[in-house]
């Protein structure tokens, strides 16, 4: 099916009219970014691993282009290029995206909203979740499980624990990649300095360095060696690994920090229960996470004001969506009893705009609707 045919099919569906009307009534203007996009932002923000999923081409100047694999980045780029950049603005979208998916169609519809520039973050988060629930209702799907988390809490905890930067980066990477943090915490606790390395001189030279200094040092070494990667690892990845090994020379991750991290990651339940557990943890560990917890509590209040059943909403401190650019609230909506893959997913990504070239940070929150999954369930329930 061509992109035009797909778009026409969406336009003729009753759910599309209901969905777009819901977004429009909430003040979200329809955005229709170009299908052909620069590939660089997707590769920079999602990593080179996404390359195997992209449909790539090159223009006459040599710039690498791709068929858009999602709509968040294209909508954000258009907003930044407009006269409204920096001011509060909301956009909705419905259109085809293109991504290789083994055993599934590579062209499929994506809908959603993006909200830029709002400083009332807790209220904007709650509005986004409420509109996501309305989106599932447009397809006739109402038996929905709400799963939420907040990566800002995890980042605030790492800051409060005052860990070595290399440990912080490693733990954030684990969290974002949905790697088992429990397993890695045990490895970090068991690491010792007894084993000698063939790179003892390099490790000694890096002792006490920050990441910028380590990257410059390793870049110089590799330039002397006449290479830019070793075994497929980039200079940055090698620098990070050397920094990690150098930090290990000073000892393993403290057991006290590991105990706090494990207790933090075990917190789950409805949001009110989570807030109580978080405040108890911070009191016991004498850590200051008040600002991040207050933001969570404020969001919960706005969720209740929006008519969301907070008691039936699940919150977990270990919940993450596996993408580096999320900076706070994250959520997924699943069909109850059949929830391996989300029907709607999104969250806050305040850091994205500066990564896309904005001179100043711009708050941002939004979600994407997995149209094919929702239409399939909608048919089953008689939508």
C-alpha positions in Angstrom: 0.0 0.0 0.0 1.4 3.4 -0.9 1.7 6.3 1.6 -1.2 8.1 -0.1 -3.4 5.0 -0.1 -2.6 4.5 3.6 -3.4 8.1 4.4 -6.7 7.9 2.5 -7.6 4.6 4.3 -7.0 6.4 7.7 -9.0 9.4 6.6 -12.0 7.3 5.7 -12.0 5.3 9.1 -14.5 6.4 11.8 -11.8 6.0 14.4 -9.5 8.5 12.6 -12.2 11.2 12.6 -12.9 10.6 16.3 -9.2 10.6 17.2 -8.3 13.7 15.3 -11.4 15.5 16.6 -10.4 14.7 20.2 -6.9 16.1 19.6 -8.3 19.2 17.9 -10.7 19.9 20.7 -7.8 19.8 23.1 -6.0 22.5 21.1 -3.6 20.4 19.1 -3.0 21.6 15.6 -2.6 19.0 12.8 1.0 18.6 11.7 2.1 17.0 8.5 5.9 16.8 8.3 7.7 15.6 5.2 8.0 11.9 4.7 11.7 12.2 3.6 13.8 13.3 6.5 17.5 13.8 7.3 18.8 10.5 8.8 21.3 12.1 11.1 18.9 13.1 14.0 17.5 9.6 14.2 21.0 8.0 14.2 22.3 10.5 16.8 19.3 10.2 19.1 18.6 6.5 18.8 22.1 5.2 18.1 23.5 3.4 15.1 21.5 0.3 16.0 18.5 1.9 14.4 20.3 2.0 11.0 19.3 -1.5 10.2 15.6 -0.5 10.6 15.7 2.6 8.4 15.0 3.0 4.7 18.0 5.1 3.6 19.0 7.1 0.5 21.4 9.9 -0.3 20.8 13.2 -2.0 23.1 14.8 -4.6 25.1 16.6 -2.0 25.8 13.4 -0.2 23.5 14.0 2.8 21.9 10.8 4.1 18.1 10.8 4.1 15.5 8.3 5.3 11.8 7.7 5.2 10.6 8.9 8.5 10.6 6.0 11.1 8.5 7.9 13.5 6.8 11.3 13.8 8.1 12.8 17.0 11.4 14.1 15.7 10.0 15.4 12.3 7.2 17.3 14.2 9.8 18.7 16.6 12.1 19.8 13.8 9.2 21.6 12.0 8.3 23.4 15.3 11.9 24.5 15.8 12.0 25.9 12.2 8.8 27.8 12.7 8.1 31.3 14.2 6.5 29.6 17.2 9.7 27.9 18.4 10.1 28.4 22.1 6.5 29.3 22.7 3.8 26.9 24.0 2.4 24.9 21.0 0.6 21.6 20.6 0.5 19.4 17.5 -1.3 16.2 16.5 -0.5 13.8 13.7 -1.7 10.8 11.8 0.2 9.4 8.9 2.5 6.6 7.6 5.9 5.8 9.1 8.5 3.4 7.6 10.6 1.0 9.6 11.8 -2.5 8.9 10.0 -4.9 11.3 10.7 -8.6 10.8 7.5 -10.4 9.9 5.4 -7.3 9.9 4.6 -4.5 7.4 7.4 -2.0 7.1 4.9 0.9 6.3 2.3 1.5 9.1 0.3 4.3 10.5 1.3 6.3 13.6 -0.8 8.8 15.4 -0.1 11.0 18.4 0.5 14.4 19.9 3.5 16.5 20.9 3.3 19.4 23.3 6.2 21.9 23.3 7.1 24.9 25.5 4.7 24.4 28.5 6.3 25.3 31.8 3.5 23.7 33.9 5.1 20.2 33.5 2.9 18.3 35.9 -0.3 19.5 34.3 1.0 18.9 30.8 2.0 15.4 31.8 -1.5 14.7 33.1 -3.2 16.1 30.1 -1.0 13.9 27.8 -2.0 10.8 29.7 -5.7 11.8 29.6 -5.6 12.3 25.8 -3.8 9.0 25.4 -6.7 7.3 27.2 -9.1 9.1 25.0 -7.2 7.8 22.0 -7.8 4.2 23.0 -11.5 5.0 23.5 -11.6 6.2 19.9 -10.9 2.6 18.8 -13.5 1.2 21.2 -10.8 -0.2 23.6 -11.6 0.6 27.2 -10.1 -2.2 29.3 -6.7 -0.5 29.5 -3.9 -1.0 32.0 -1.9 2.2 32.7 1.8 1.7 33.4 3.9 4.7 34.5 7.4 5.6 35.7 9.6 8.6 36.1 13.3 8.5 35.0 13.8 11.9 36.7 13.5 10.1 40.0 16.2 7.7 39.1 18.5 10.5 37.9 17.9 12.4 41.1 18.8 9.4 43.2 22.1 8.9 41.3 22.9 12.6 41.9 22.1 12.3 45.6 24.3 9.2 45.9 27.2 11.2 44.5 28.5 8.3 42.5 31.5 8.5 40.2 30.4 9.8 36.8 31.3 6.5 35.1 29.0 4.6 37.5 26.2 7.1 36.8 26.5 6.7 33.1 26.6 2.9 33.3 23.5 2.7 35.5 21.6 5.2 33.3 22.5 3.2 30.2 21.3 0.0 31.9 18.0 1.7 32.9 17.4 3.2 29.5 18.2 -0.1 27.7 16.0 -2.1 30.0 19.0 -4.2 31.0 18.6 -6.0 34.3 19.9 -3.4 36.8 19.8 -5.9 39.6 22.3 -8.2 37.7 24.6 -5.3 36.9 24.5 -4.0 40.5 25.8 -7.3 41.7 28.6 -7.3 39.1 29.6 -3.8 40.1 29.7 -4.8 43.8 31.8 -7.8 43.0 34.4 -6.0 40.9 37.9 -6.0 42.4 41.2 -4.4 41.5 43.2 -7.6 41.9 43.3 -8.4 38.2 46.1 -6.7 36.3 45.4 -5.2 32.9 47.6 -5.0 29.9 46.5 -1.3 29.8 47.8 -0.4 33.3 49.6 2.7 32.0 46.5 4.0 30.2 44.4 3.3 33.3 46.9 5.1 35.5 46.9 8.1 33.2 43.1 8.3 33.3 42.9 8.2 37.1 40.6 11.0 38.2 39.8 12.2 34.6 36.3 13.3 33.5 34.7 11.9 30.4 35.8 14.9 28.2 39.4 14.5 29.2 39.3 10.7 28.8 37.8 11.0 25.3 40.5 13.5 24.2 43.2 11.2 25.6 41.9 8.1 23.9 41.4 10.0 20.6 45.0 11.1 20.6 46.1 7.5 21.3 44.0 6.1 18.4 45.2 8.9 16.1 48.8 7.8 16.8 47.8 4.2 16.1 46.1 5.3 12.9 42.6 3.9 13.7 39.2 5.2 14.6 37.7 2.0 16.1 38.8 -1.3 17.6 36.7 -4.4 17.2 33.7 -2.3 16.1 33.8 0.0 19.2 34.0 3.7 18.6 36.5 6.1 20.3 33.8 7.2 22.7 32.9 3.6 23.7 36.6 2.8 24.2 37.1 5.9 26.3 34.1 5.0 28.5 35.4 1.5 29.0 38.9 2.7 30.0 37.3 5.2 32.4 35.2 2.4 34.0 38.3 0.2 34.4 40.2 3.2 35.9 37.4 3.9 38.4 37.5 0.2 39.4 41.1 0.6 40.4 39.8 2.8 43.2 37.3 0.2 44.3 33.9 -1.3 43.5 30.5 0.5 43.7 29.8 0.9 47.4 27.5 -1.6 49.1 25.6 1.1 50.8 24.7 2.7 47.4 23.7 -0.7 46.0 21.4 -1.3 48.9 19.7 2.1 48.4 19.4 1.5 44.6 17.9 -2.0 45.1 15.3 -0.6 47.6 14.5 2.2 45.2 14.0 -0.1 42.2 11.7 -2.4 44.2 9.1 0.4 44.7 5.9 -0.2 42.8 2.1 0.1 43.2 -0.3 2.9 42.7 1.2 6.4 42.6 0.1 7.3 46.1 1.8 4.2 47.6 4.9 4.9 45.6 5.1 8.5 46.9 4.9 7.2 50.5 7.5 4.5 49.9 9.9 7.1 48.2 9.6 9.5 51.1 10.3 6.7 53.6 13.4 5.7 51.6 14.8 9.2 51.4 14.2 9.7 55.2 16.0 6.4 56.0 18.9 7.0 53.6 19.1 10.7 54.4 18.9 11.7 50.8 17.2 14.7 49.3 14.9 13.8 46.4 12.2 16.2 47.5 11.9 18.1 44.2 11.5 15.0 42.1 9.0 13.4 44.5 7.0 16.7 44.7 6.8 16.8 40.9 5.5 13.2 40.9 2.9 14.0 43.6 1.8 17.1 41.7 1.3 15.1 38.6 -0.8 12.6 40.4 -3.0 15.4 41.6 -3.5 16.7 38.1 -4.2 13.2 36.9 -7.0 12.8 39.4 -8.4 16.2 38.3 -8.5 15.0 34.8 -10.7 12.1 35.8 -8.0 9.4 35.7 -8.5 6.6 38.2 -5.2 7.0 40.0 -5.7 4.0 42.3 -5.8 1.7 39.3 -2.8 3.2 37.7 0.5 1.3 38.2 3.7 3.2 39.0 7.1 1.6 39.2 10.5 3.2 39.8 12.1 0.6 37.6 9.8 1.4 34.6 11.5 2.8 31.6 10.8 3.0 27.8 14.3 2.1 26.6 15.0 5.4 24.9 17.8 7.8 26.0 15.9 11.0 25.3 13.2 10.6 28.0 13.9 12.9 31.0 10.9 12.5 33.3 7.4 11.0 33.2 7.0 7.9 31.0 4.0 5.7 30.4 2.5 2.9 28.4 -1.1 1.8 27.9 -1.7 -1.9 27.5 -4.8 -4.0 26.8 -5.5 -5.7 30.0 -4.5 -9.4 30.0 -2.7 -9.1 26.7 -0.1 -6.5 27.4 3.2 -7.6 25.9 3.3 -4.6 23.5 1.9 -1.1 24.3 -1.1 0.3 22.5 0.0 3.9 23.3 3.4 5.0 24.7 5.1 8.3 25.5 6.5 10.6 28.1 8.5 13.7 28.8 11.6 14.5 26.7 12.8 17.9 27.8 16.3 17.4 26.4 15.4 16.6 22.8 15.1 20.2 21.5 18.6 21.2 22.4 19.8 18.0 20.8 18.0 19.1 17.7 19.7 22.5 17.7 17.6 24.7 20.0 19.8 27.3 21.7 17.7 27.0 24.9 16.0 24.0 26.5 12.3 23.7 25.6 9.9 21.5 27.7 8.3 18.7 25.6 5.9 15.8 26.2 3.9 13.6 23.9 2.8 10.1 22.9 2.5 7.8 19.9 -0.4 5.6 19.1 0.2 2.1 17.7 -2.7 2.2 15.3 -2.4 -1.3 13.9 -2.4 -2.8 17.4 -5.4 -0.7 18.5 -7.5 -1.4 15.3 -6.8 -5.2 15.8 -8.1 -5.1 19.4 -10.9 -2.8 18.4 -12.2 -5.3 15.9 -12.1 -8.1 18.5 -14.1 -6.1 21.0 -16.7 -5.1 18.4 -15.5 -1.6 17.7 
